[in-house]
Amino acid sequence: MKSILSRTFGGITTVIGVSVITFVFLRALPGNPARLMVGSLASPHTVALERQAMGLDHPLYVQYWDFVEGIVRGNWGFSYSAGEPVRSLFASRLPASIELGLAAFIFAVGGSLVLALAVTYRPRRLLDRVVRGLAFLGTGTPAFWFGLVGLLVFSVWLNVLPGPEGRLAPSVIPPPDVTGLYVIDTAIAGQFRTMWDALVHLVLPAVTLGLFPLAYLTRLLRVNLLDVSRRNFLTVARSKGLGRWAAFYRHALPNASLPMLTACGLIFGELIGGSVVVEKVFDWPGIGNLVANAVLQQDYSVVEIYVVLSALAYVVINVVVDMLYGVLDPRVRIPTQSSL
């Protein structure tokens, strides 16, 4: 309990620190957001009035206090580039990022389990080299490059996957909004052709976004499985009559998967937060694409809220991971029990 409270306090401190750094850094960038709003032909008086309307004429500490107070009250500011409140912008874009992040996470975790098990359950030198090569390729390949190559090969040359046209084809009508996730909403509505179209549009962005996590988790799980498979407790389990596969997935895999838990938590938070580069490449209408445009237009409110919410998501996920460690590994709870 003390560890969780300590981690929570440290996380809150981190969120505050990140918000301060982001707030100061954005305002230190060259350029004038008020000038961008009113246009290059506007008079200095018009620009000054716009700066006053945006609150940029106040001292920096006053601007930051107004920013924090607005977050607490649920007023996340106004996006001058989009002409909408930031809160409504995020609410409309978040489901797209969640759907893409979940698809990439499932691809990364599921693929890493299959690949790591394939090379450790019955080791084969050729297969091990192939998997290691794929892992190194995945960790060393920039996501935007892989996305562009994927579009060129599968969309332009082979014409088997759609191009950068968002979540659905332009001619397809979106399903009734229930969860905001098109795959689930189409299943609920029984619109299976639209569901297939949504799935097809998810393939390339999800694989591109999940490639690095797939490679990283595969390397991590492979090393841990090789280490655990040499432990004495696995030999003892086999000597008691447990089959090779049963001993492997009941004892080796759970022990080897524990170090993956922290990595999966961080990766999940990053994927759900959306990838700015990947969403931009595929014109995916999510949070990342929104933030990319906001950075170019110096839309402070959008970028600041995005950074704060991302940091907060990491804190929450880390606390949940700490709690899961206690559930999955009783040894983590031993010091707490002995101190009672």
C-alpha positions as a Markdown table, in Angstrom:
| # | Residue | x | y | z |
|---|---|---|---|---|
| 1 | Met | 0.0 | 0.0 | 0.0 |
| 2 | Lys | 2.8 | 2.4 | 0.9 |
| 3 | Ser | 4.5 | 1.6 | -2.4 |
| 4 | Ile | 1.3 | 2.4 | -4.3 |
| 5 | Leu | 0.8 | 5.7 | -2.4 |
| 6 | Ser | 4.4 | 6.6 | -3.0 |
| 7 | Arg | 4.2 | 5.8 | -6.7 |
| 8 | Thr | 1.0 | 7.8 | -6.9 |
| 9 | Phe | 2.5 | 10.9 | -5.2 |
| 10 | Gly | 5.6 | 10.6 | -7.5 |
| 11 | Gly | 3.3 | 10.3 | -10.5 |
| 12 | Ile | 1.3 | 13.5 | -9.6 |
| 13 | Thr | 4.6 | 15.3 | -9.1 |
| 14 | Thr | 5.7 | 14.1 | -12.6 |
| 15 | Val | 2.4 | 15.3 | -14.2 |
| 16 | Ile | 2.9 | 18.7 | -12.6 |
| 17 | Gly | 6.5 | 18.9 | -13.8 |
| 18 | Val | 5.6 | 17.8 | -17.3 |
| 19 | Ser | 2.8 | 20.4 | -17.5 |
| 20 | Val | 5.1 | 23.2 | -16.4 |
| 21 | Ile | 7.9 | 22.2 | -18.8 |
| 22 | Thr | 5.4 | 21.9 | -21.7 |
| 23 | Phe | 3.7 | 25.2 | -20.8 |
| 24 | Val | 7.0 | 27.1 | -20.8 |
| 25 | Phe | 8.5 | 25.4 | -23.8 |
| 26 | Leu | 5.5 | 26.1 | -26.0 |
| 27 | Arg | 5.6 | 29.8 | -25.2 |
| 28 | Ala | 9.3 | 29.9 | -25.8 |
| 29 | Leu | 8.9 | 28.7 | -29.4 |
| 30 | Pro | 9.3 | 31.4 | -32.1 |
| 31 | Gly | 6.1 | 32.7 | -33.6 |
| 32 | Asn | 3.0 | 34.5 | -32.6 |
| 33 | Pro | -0.2 | 32.5 | -32.3 |
| 34 | Ala | -2.3 | 35.7 | -32.4 |
| 35 | Arg | -0.7 | 36.6 | -35.7 |
| 36 | Leu | -1.5 | 33.2 | -37.1 |
| 37 | Met | -5.1 | 33.6 | -36.0 |
| 38 | Val | -5.8 | 37.0 | -37.6 |
| 39 | Gly | -3.5 | 36.6 | -40.6 |
| 40 | Ser | -0.4 | 38.2 | -41.9 |
| 41 | Leu | -2.1 | 41.3 | -43.2 |
| 42 | Ala | -3.7 | 42.2 | -39.9 |
| 43 | Ser | -2.6 | 45.5 | -38.2 |
| 44 | Pro | -0.5 | 45.4 | -35.0 |
| 45 | His | -3.6 | 46.8 | -33.1 |
| 46 | Thr | -5.7 | 43.8 | -34.3 |
| 47 | Val | -2.9 | 41.4 | -33.3 |
| 48 | Ala | -2.7 | 43.0 | -29.8 |
| 49 | Leu | -6.4 | 42.7 | -29.3 |
| 50 | Glu | -6.2 | 39.0 | -30.3 |
| 51 | Arg | -3.4 | 38.4 | -27.9 |
| 52 | Gln | -5.5 | 39.9 | -25.2 |
| 53 | Ala | -8.5 | 37.7 | -26.1 |
| 54 | Met | -6.2 | 34.7 | -26.0 |
| 55 | Gly | -4.9 | 35.7 | -22.6 |
| 56 | Leu | -1.3 | 35.9 | -23.9 |
| 57 | Asp | -0.7 | 39.4 | -22.5 |
| 58 | His | -0.8 | 38.2 | -18.9 |
| 59 | Pro | 2.4 | 37.2 | -17.0 |
| 60 | Leu | 3.5 | 33.6 | -17.5 |
| 61 | Tyr | 2.6 | 32.4 | -14.0 |
| 62 | Val | -0.9 | 33.9 | -14.4 |
| 63 | Gln | -1.4 | 32.0 | -17.7 |
| 64 | Tyr | -0.2 | 28.8 | -16.1 |
| 65 | Trp | -2.6 | 29.2 | -13.1 |
| 66 | Asp | -5.5 | 29.9 | -15.4 |
| 67 | Phe | -4.5 | 26.7 | -17.3 |
| 68 | Val | -4.4 | 24.5 | -14.2 |
| 69 | Glu | -7.7 | 26.1 | -12.8 |
| 70 | Gly | -9.4 | 25.4 | -16.2 |
| 71 | Ile | -8.3 | 21.7 | -16.1 |
| 72 | Val | -9.7 | 21.3 | -12.6 |
| 73 | Arg | -13.0 | 22.9 | -13.6 |
| 74 | Gly | -13.3 | 20.9 | -16.8 |
| 75 | Asn | -12.6 | 23.9 | -19.0 |
| 76 | Trp | -9.8 | 22.7 | -21.2 |
| 77 | Gly | -9.5 | 25.8 | -23.3 |
| 78 | Phe | -10.5 | 26.7 | -26.8 |
| 79 | Ser | -8.8 | 25.6 | -30.0 |
| 80 | Tyr | -8.4 | 28.6 | -32.1 |
| 81 | Ser | -7.2 | 26.6 | -35.1 |
| 82 | Ala | -10.2 | 24.3 | -35.1 |
| 83 | Gly | -12.7 | 26.8 | -33.8 |
| 84 | Glu | -14.0 | 24.4 | -31.1 |
| 85 | Pro | -13.5 | 23.8 | -27.4 |
| 86 | Val | -10.6 | 21.5 | -26.8 |
| 87 | Arg | -12.7 | 19.1 | -24.7 |
| 88 | Ser | -15.2 | 18.5 | -27.5 |
| 89 | Leu | -12.3 | 18.0 | -30.0 |
| 90 | Phe | -10.7 | 15.4 | -27.8 |
| 91 | Ala | -14.1 | 13.6 | -27.2 |
| 92 | Ser | -14.7 | 13.3 | -30.9 |
| 93 | Arg | -11.1 | 12.2 | -31.8 |
| 94 | Leu | -10.4 | 9.9 | -28.8 |
| 95 | Pro | -12.4 | 6.8 | -30.0 |
| 96 | Ala | -10.3 | 6.7 | -33.2 |
| 97 | Ser | -7.1 | 6.7 | -31.3 |
| 98 | Ile | -8.4 | 4.1 | -28.8 |
| 99 | Glu | -9.4 | 1.8 | -31.6 |
| 100 | Leu | -6.1 | 2.1 | -33.4 |
| 101 | Gly | -4.1 | 1.8 | -30.1 |
| 102 | Leu | -6.0 | -1.3 | -29.0 |
| 103 | Ala | -5.5 | -3.0 | -32.4 |
| 104 | Ala | -1.8 | -2.2 | -32.3 |
| 105 | Phe | -1.5 | -3.5 | -28.7 |
| 106 | Ile | -3.3 | -6.8 | -29.5 |
| 107 | Phe | -1.0 | -7.2 | -32.6 |
| 108 | Ala | 2.1 | -6.5 | -30.6 |
| 109 | Val | 1.3 | -8.7 | -27.5 |
| 110 | Gly | -0.2 | -11.5 | -29.4 |
| 111 | Gly | 2.6 | -11.6 | -32.0 |
| 112 | Ser | 5.3 | -11.4 | -29.4 |
| 113 | Leu | 3.8 | -14.4 | -27.5 |
| 114 | Val | 3.6 | -16.5 | -30.7 |
| 115 | Leu | 7.2 | -15.6 | -31.9 |
| 116 | Ala | 8.8 | -16.0 | -28.5 |
| 117 | Leu | 7.1 | -19.3 | -27.8 |
| 118 | Ala | 8.0 | -20.6 | -31.2 |
| 119 | Val | 11.7 | -20.0 | -30.7 |
| 120 | Thr | 11.9 | -21.2 | -27.1 |
| 121 | Tyr | 9.6 | -24.1 | -26.7 |
| 122 | Arg | 11.4 | -26.3 | -29.2 |
| 123 | Pro | 14.5 | -24.2 | -30.1 |
| 124 | Arg | 15.6 | -24.3 | -33.8 |
| 125 | Arg | 18.7 | -22.3 | -34.8 |
| 126 | Leu | 17.3 | -21.1 | -38.2 |
| 127 | Leu | 13.9 | -20.0 | -36.7 |
| 128 | Asp | 15.7 | -18.3 | -33.8 |
| 129 | Arg | 17.8 | -16.3 | -36.2 |
| 130 | Val | 14.8 | -15.3 | -38.3 |
| 131 | Val | 12.9 | -14.1 | -35.3 |
| 132 | Arg | 15.9 | -12.2 | -33.9 |
| 133 | Gly | 16.4 | -10.6 | -37.3 |
| 134 | Leu | 12.7 | -9.5 | -37.4 |
| 135 | Ala | 13.0 | -8.2 | -33.9 |
| 136 | Phe | 16.1 | -6.1 | -34.8 |
| 137 | Leu | 14.4 | -4.9 | -37.9 |
| 138 | Gly | 11.3 | -3.8 | -35.9 |
| 139 | Thr | 13.3 | -1.9 | -33.3 |
| 140 | Gly | 15.5 | -0.2 | -35.9 |
| 141 | Thr | 12.8 | 0.8 | -38.5 |
| 142 | Pro | 11.2 | 4.2 | -38.1 |
| 143 | Ala | 7.4 | 3.9 | -38.0 |
| 144 | Phe | 6.8 | 6.6 | -40.6 |
| 145 | Trp | 9.2 | 4.8 | -43.1 |
| 146 | Phe | 7.5 | 1.4 | -42.5 |
| 147 | Gly | 4.1 | 3.1 | -43.0 |
| 148 | Leu | 5.1 | 4.7 | -46.3 |
| 149 | Val | 6.6 | 1.5 | -47.6 |
| 150 | Gly | 3.5 | -0.4 | -46.5 |
| 151 | Leu | 1.3 | 2.1 | -48.4 |
| 152 | Leu | 3.4 | 1.8 | -51.5 |
| 153 | Val | 3.5 | -2.0 | -51.5 |
| 154 | Phe | 0.0 | -3.0 | -50.3 |
| 155 | Ser | -2.0 | 0.0 | -51.4 |
| 156 | Val | -0.3 | 1.2 | -54.6 |
| 157 | Trp | 1.4 | -1.8 | -56.1 |
| 158 | Leu | -0.7 | -4.8 | -54.9 |
| 159 | Asn | -4.0 | -2.8 | -54.3 |
| 160 | Val | -5.0 | -5.2 | -51.5 |
| 161 | Leu | -5.3 | -2.6 | -48.7 |
| 162 | Pro | -6.7 | 0.9 | -48.7 |
| 163 | Gly | -4.6 | 4.0 | -48.7 |
| 164 | Pro | -4.5 | 6.9 | -46.3 |
| 165 | Glu | -8.3 | 7.6 | -46.2 |
| 166 | Gly | -9.1 | 7.4 | -42.5 |
| 167 | Arg | -11.2 | 4.8 | -40.7 |
| 168 | Leu | -13.6 | 4.0 | -43.6 |
| 169 | Ala | -13.8 | 4.3 | -47.3 |
| 170 | Pro | -15.3 | 7.7 | -48.4 |
| 171 | Ser | -18.3 | 6.0 | -49.8 |
| 172 | Val | -19.1 | 4.0 | -46.6 |
| 173 | Ile | -21.5 | 5.5 | -44.0 |
| 174 | Pro | -20.2 | 5.3 | -40.4 |
| 175 | Pro | -22.2 | 3.0 | -38.0 |
| 176 | Pro | -24.5 | 4.4 | -35.3 |
| 177 | Asp | -22.3 | 5.8 | -32.5 |
| 178 | Val | -22.5 | 3.6 | -29.5 |
| 179 | Thr | -18.9 | 3.2 | -28.3 |
| 180 | Gly | -17.1 | 5.3 | -30.9 |
| 181 | Leu | -15.1 | 2.2 | -32.0 |
| 182 | Tyr | -16.2 | 1.3 | -35.5 |
| 183 | Val | -15.4 | -2.4 | -35.3 |
| 184 | Ile | -17.6 | -2.8 | -32.2 |
| 185 | Asp | -20.3 | -0.4 | -33.4 |
| 186 | Thr | -20.7 | -2.2 | -36.7 |
| 187 | Ala | -20.9 | -5.6 | -34.9 |
| 188 | Ile | -23.6 | -4.2 | -32.6 |
| 189 | Ala | -25.6 | -2.8 | -35.6 |
| 190 | Gly | -25.1 | -6.0 | -37.6 |
| 191 | Gln | -23.4 | -4.0 | -40.4 |
| 192 | Phe | -20.8 | -6.7 | -41.3 |
| 193 | Arg | -19.7 | -5.2 | -44.6 |
| 194 | Thr | -18.9 | -1.9 | -42.9 |
| 195 | Met | -17.2 | -3.9 | -40.1 |
| 196 | Trp | -15.0 | -5.6 | -42.7 |
| 197 | Asp | -14.2 | -2.2 | -44.2 |
| 198 | Ala | -13.2 | -0.8 | -40.8 |
| 199 | Leu | -11.0 | -3.9 | -40.1 |
| 200 | Val | -9.3 | -3.5 | -43.5 |
| 201 | His | -8.6 | 0.1 | -42.8 |
| 202 | Leu | -7.1 | -0.8 | -39.4 |
| 203 | Val | -4.5 | -3.3 | -40.7 |
| 204 | Leu | -1.7 | -1.1 | -42.0 |
| 205 | Pro | -1.9 | 1.6 | -39.3 |
| 206 | Ala | -2.1 | -1.0 | -36.5 |
| 207 | Val | 0.8 | -3.0 | -37.9 |
| 208 | Thr | 2.9 | 0.1 | -38.4 |
| 209 | Leu | 2.1 | 1.4 | -34.9 |
| 210 | Gly | 2.6 | -2.0 | -33.2 |
| 211 | Leu | 5.8 | -3.0 | -35.1 |
| 212 | Phe | 8.3 | -1.5 | -32.5 |
| 213 | Pro | 6.4 | -2.9 | -29.5 |
| 214 | Leu | 6.1 | -6.3 | -31.2 |
| 215 | Ala | 9.9 | -6.4 | -31.7 |
| 216 | Tyr | 10.7 | -5.1 | -28.2 |
| 217 | Leu | 8.3 | -7.5 | -26.4 |
| 218 | Thr | 9.5 | -10.5 | -28.5 |
| 219 | Arg | 13.1 | -9.9 | -27.6 |
| 220 | Leu | 12.2 | -9.3 | -23.9 |
| 221 | Leu | 10.0 | -12.4 | -23.6 |
| 222 | Arg | 12.5 | -14.6 | -25.6 |
| 223 | Val | 15.3 | -13.8 | -23.2 |
| 224 | Asn | 13.2 | -14.3 | -20.1 |
| 225 | Leu | 11.8 | -17.7 | -21.4 |
| 226 | Leu | 15.3 | -18.9 | -22.2 |
| 227 | Asp | 16.4 | -18.0 | -18.7 |
| 228 | Val | 13.3 | -19.5 | -16.9 |
| 229 | Ser | 13.4 | -22.7 | -19.0 |
| 230 | Arg | 16.8 | -23.5 | -17.4 |
| 231 | Arg | 15.5 | -23.1 | -13.8 |
| 232 | Asn | 15.3 | -26.1 | -11.5 |
| 233 | Phe | 11.6 | -25.7 | -10.7 |
| 234 | Leu | 10.8 | -26.6 | -14.3 |
| 235 | Thr | 12.8 | -29.8 | -14.0 |
| 236 | Val | 11.0 | -30.6 | -10.7 |
| 237 | Ala | 7.6 | -30.0 | -12.4 |
| 238 | Arg | 8.5 | -32.4 | -15.2 |
| 239 | Ser | 9.8 | -35.0 | -12.8 |
| 240 | Lys | 6.3 | -35.0 | -11.1 |
| 241 | Gly | 4.7 | -36.2 | -14.4 |
| 242 | Leu | 3.7 | -32.9 | -15.9 |
| 243 | Gly | 4.0 | -32.8 | -19.7 |
| 244 | Arg | 6.5 | -30.6 | -21.5 |
| 245 | Trp | 3.9 | -28.1 | -22.8 |
| 246 | Ala | 1.9 | -28.1 | -19.5 |
| 247 | Ala | 5.1 | -27.3 | -17.5 |
| 248 | Phe | 6.1 | -24.7 | -20.0 |
| 249 | Tyr | 2.8 | -22.7 | -20.1 |
| 250 | Arg | 1.9 | -23.2 | -16.4 |
| 251 | His | 5.3 | -22.4 | -14.9 |
| 252 | Ala | 7.8 | -21.0 | -17.4 |
| 253 | Leu | 5.5 | -18.6 | -19.3 |
| 254 | Pro | 3.9 | -16.9 | -16.2 |
| 255 | Asn | 7.3 | -16.4 | -14.6 |
| 256 | Ala | 8.9 | -15.1 | -17.8 |
| 257 | Ser | 5.9 | -12.8 | -18.5 |
| 258 | Leu | 6.2 | -10.8 | -15.2 |
| 259 | Pro | 8.9 | -8.4 | -16.6 |
| 260 | Met | 6.7 | -7.9 | -19.6 |
| 261 | Leu | 3.9 | -6.5 | -17.4 |
| 262 | Thr | 5.6 | -3.1 | -16.9 |
| 263 | Ala | 6.6 | -2.9 | -20.5 |
| 264 | Cys | 3.1 | -3.7 | -21.6 |
| 265 | Gly | 1.7 | -1.0 | -19.3 |
| 266 | Leu | 3.9 | 1.7 | -20.7 |
| 267 | Ile | 3.3 | 0.5 | -24.3 |
| 268 | Phe | -0.4 | 0.4 | -23.8 |
| 269 | Gly | -0.4 | 4.0 | -22.6 |
| 270 | Glu | 1.7 | 5.2 | -25.5 |
| 271 | Leu | -0.4 | 3.4 | -28.1 |
| 272 | Ile | -3.7 | 4.6 | -26.7 |
| 273 | Gly | -2.4 | 8.1 | -26.5 |
| 274 | Gly | -2.0 | 7.9 | -30.3 |
| 275 | Ser | 1.1 | 8.2 | -32.5 |
| 276 | Val | 1.4 | 11.6 | -34.1 |
| 277 | Val | 3.6 | 10.3 | -36.9 |
| 278 | Val | 1.5 | 7.2 | -37.8 |
| 279 | Glu | -1.8 | 9.0 | -37.6 |
| 280 | Lys | -0.4 | 11.7 | -39.9 |
| 281 | Val | 0.9 | 9.2 | -42.4 |
| 282 | Phe | -2.5 | 7.4 | -42.7 |
| 283 | Asp | -4.6 | 10.5 | -42.2 |
| 284 | Trp | -6.2 | 8.7 | -39.2 |
| 285 | Pro | -8.7 | 11.1 | -37.5 |
| 286 | Gly | -7.3 | 10.6 | -34.0 |
| 287 | Ile | -5.7 | 12.6 | -31.2 |
| 288 | Gly | -2.2 | 12.3 | -32.7 |
| 289 | Asn | -3.3 | 13.8 | -36.0 |
| 290 | Leu | -5.0 | 16.6 | -34.1 |
| 291 | Val | -1.9 | 17.4 | -32.1 |
| 292 | Ala | 0.4 | 17.3 | -35.1 |
| 293 | Asn | -1.8 | 20.1 | -36.7 |
| 294 | Ala | -1.9 | 22.0 | -33.4 |
| 295 | Val | 1.9 | 22.0 | -33.1 |
| 296 | Leu | 2.2 | 23.5 | -36.6 |
| 297 | Gln | -0.3 | 26.2 | -35.8 |
| 298 | Gln | 0.9 | 26.9 | -32.2 |
| 299 | Asp | -2.4 | 25.9 | -30.8 |
| 300 | Tyr | -1.3 | 25.9 | -27.1 |
| 301 | Ser | -4.4 | 24.5 | -25.5 |
| 302 | Val | -4.6 | 21.3 | -27.6 |
| 303 | Val | -0.9 | 20.4 | -27.1 |
| 304 | Glu | -0.9 | 21.2 | -23.4 |
| 305 | Ile | -4.0 | 19.1 | -22.7 |
| 306 | Tyr | -2.6 | 16.3 | -24.8 |
| 307 | Val | 0.7 | 16.2 | -22.8 |
| 308 | Val | -1.0 | 16.4 | -19.4 |
| 309 | Leu | -3.5 | 13.7 | -20.3 |
| 310 | Ser | -0.8 | 11.5 | -21.6 |
| 311 | Ala | 1.3 | 11.9 | -18.5 |
| 312 | Leu | -1.7 | 11.2 | -16.3 |
| 313 | Ala | -2.4 | 8.0 | -18.3 |
| 314 | Tyr | 1.1 | 6.8 | -17.7 |
| 315 | Val | 0.7 | 7.5 | -14.0 |
| 316 | Val | -2.6 | 5.6 | -13.7 |
| 317 | Ile | -1.2 | 2.7 | -15.8 |
| 318 | Asn | 1.9 | 2.4 | -13.6 |
| 319 | Val | -0.2 | 2.3 | -10.4 |
| 320 | Val | -2.4 | -0.4 | -12.0 |
| 321 | Val | 0.7 | -2.4 | -13.0 |
| 322 | Asp | 2.1 | -2.2 | -9.5 |
| 323 | Met | -1.2 | -3.6 | -8.2 |
| 324 | Leu | -1.2 | -6.4 | -10.8 |
| 325 | Tyr | 2.3 | -7.4 | -9.7 |
| 326 | Gly | 1.0 | -8.1 | -6.2 |
| 327 | Val | -1.8 | -10.2 | -7.7 |
| 328 | Leu | 0.4 | -12.2 | -10.1 |
| 329 | Asp | 3.4 | -12.6 | -7.9 |
| 330 | Pro | 2.7 | -13.3 | -4.2 |
| 331 | Arg | 6.4 | -12.6 | -3.4 |
| 332 | Val | 5.8 | -8.9 | -4.0 |
| 333 | Arg | 3.3 | -8.9 | -1.1 |
| 334 | Ile | 5.6 | -10.7 | 1.4 |
| 335 | Pro | 7.3 | -7.6 | 2.8 |
| 336 | Thr | 3.9 | -6.0 | 3.4 |
| 337 | Gln | 2.5 | -9.1 | 5.2 |
| 338 | Ser | 5.5 | -9.5 | 7.4 |
| 339 | Ser | 5.4 | -5.9 | 8.5 |
| 340 | Leu | 1.8 | -6.2 | 9.8 |
